[in-house]
Amino acid sequence: MNYEFNLGWMFGGLLITLAGGLVVIFYRQISESLANGVSSYERVKLFGVITIILGLIITANLHIFLLTMLTNLMFGK
């Protein structure tokens, strides 16, 4: 598979990275409003960091490459 850079995926990945960054910045308010408060502070921060990592993968347009590798591995080609 050839690597192709796509501007649309880059902006989408940057938005996902921004959303994850906002979750990490405001984890206390999000945790108190949507989760069980103090017991889920670390969990909310973890979800934010995972979102940032996924956003960076999508920004670099590597998600299609990784998904192609995974499907080839599962179904054989």
C-alpha positions as a Markdown table, in Angstrom:
| # | Residue | x | y | z |
|---|---|---|---|---|
| 1 | Met | 0.0 | 0.0 | 0.0 |
| 2 | Asn | 1.3 | 3.4 | -0.9 |
| 3 | Tyr | 1.3 | 6.2 | 1.6 |
| 4 | Glu | -0.8 | 9.2 | 0.6 |
| 5 | Phe | -1.1 | 12.3 | 2.6 |
| 6 | Asn | -4.6 | 13.7 | 2.8 |
| 7 | Leu | -5.3 | 17.2 | 4.0 |
| 8 | Gly | -8.9 | 16.3 | 5.2 |
| 9 | Trp | -7.6 | 13.6 | 7.5 |
| 10 | Met | -4.9 | 16.0 | 8.8 |
| 11 | Phe | -7.5 | 18.6 | 9.9 |
| 12 | Gly | -9.7 | 15.8 | 11.3 |
| 13 | Gly | -6.8 | 14.4 | 13.3 |
| 14 | Leu | -5.9 | 17.9 | 14.5 |
| 15 | Leu | -9.4 | 18.4 | 15.8 |
| 16 | Ile | -9.4 | 15.0 | 17.5 |
| 17 | Thr | -6.0 | 15.9 | 19.1 |
| 18 | Leu | -7.4 | 19.3 | 20.2 |
| 19 | Ala | -10.4 | 17.5 | 21.8 |
| 20 | Gly | -8.1 | 15.1 | 23.7 |
| 21 | Gly | -6.0 | 18.0 | 24.8 |
| 22 | Leu | -9.1 | 19.8 | 26.2 |
| 23 | Val | -10.1 | 16.7 | 28.0 |
| 24 | Val | -6.7 | 16.5 | 29.6 |
| 25 | Ile | -6.7 | 20.2 | 30.6 |
| 26 | Phe | -10.3 | 20.1 | 32.0 |
| 27 | Tyr | -10.3 | 16.6 | 33.4 |
| 28 | Arg | -11.5 | 17.6 | 36.9 |
| 29 | Gln | -14.6 | 19.5 | 35.6 |
| 30 | Ile | -15.4 | 16.7 | 33.2 |
| 31 | Ser | -15.0 | 14.0 | 35.8 |
| 32 | Glu | -17.1 | 15.8 | 38.3 |
| 33 | Ser | -19.8 | 16.6 | 35.8 |
| 34 | Leu | -20.0 | 13.3 | 33.9 |
| 35 | Ala | -18.3 | 10.7 | 36.0 |
| 36 | Asn | -18.1 | 9.7 | 39.7 |
| 37 | Gly | -15.8 | 12.6 | 40.7 |
| 38 | Val | -12.4 | 11.9 | 42.4 |
| 39 | Ser | -12.5 | 8.2 | 41.7 |
| 40 | Ser | -12.4 | 8.7 | 37.9 |
| 41 | Tyr | -9.9 | 11.6 | 37.6 |
| 42 | Glu | -7.1 | 9.3 | 36.3 |
| 43 | Arg | -9.5 | 7.5 | 34.0 |
| 44 | Val | -10.7 | 10.7 | 32.3 |
| 45 | Lys | -7.0 | 11.8 | 31.9 |
| 46 | Leu | -6.2 | 8.4 | 30.4 |
| 47 | Phe | -9.0 | 8.7 | 27.9 |
| 48 | Gly | -7.7 | 12.2 | 26.9 |
| 49 | Val | -4.2 | 10.9 | 26.4 |
| 50 | Ile | -5.5 | 8.0 | 24.3 |
| 51 | Thr | -7.5 | 10.4 | 22.2 |
| 52 | Ile | -4.4 | 12.6 | 21.7 |
| 53 | Ile | -2.4 | 9.6 | 20.5 |
| 54 | Leu | -5.2 | 8.5 | 18.1 |
| 55 | Gly | -5.5 | 12.0 | 16.8 |
| 56 | Leu | -1.8 | 12.2 | 16.0 |
| 57 | Ile | -2.0 | 8.8 | 14.2 |
| 58 | Ile | -4.9 | 10.1 | 12.2 |
| 59 | Thr | -3.1 | 13.4 | 11.5 |
| 60 | Ala | -0.2 | 11.6 | 10.0 |
| 61 | Asn | -2.7 | 9.5 | 8.0 |
| 62 | Leu | -1.2 | 6.3 | 9.4 |
| 63 | His | -4.6 | 4.9 | 10.5 |
| 64 | Ile | -5.4 | 3.5 | 7.1 |
| 65 | Phe | -2.0 | 1.8 | 6.9 |
| 66 | Leu | -2.5 | 0.2 | 10.4 |
| 67 | Leu | -6.0 | -0.9 | 9.6 |
| 68 | Thr | -4.9 | -2.4 | 6.3 |
| 69 | Met | -2.1 | -4.3 | 8.1 |
| 70 | Leu | -4.6 | -5.5 | 10.7 |
| 71 | Thr | -7.2 | -6.7 | 8.2 |
| 72 | Asn | -4.5 | -8.4 | 6.1 |
| 73 | Leu | -3.2 | -10.2 | 9.2 |
| 74 | Met | -6.7 | -11.3 | 10.2 |
| 75 | Phe | -8.1 | -12.3 | 6.8 |
| 76 | Gly | -4.9 | -13.0 | 4.9 |
| 77 | Lys | -4.1 | -11.7 | 1.5 |
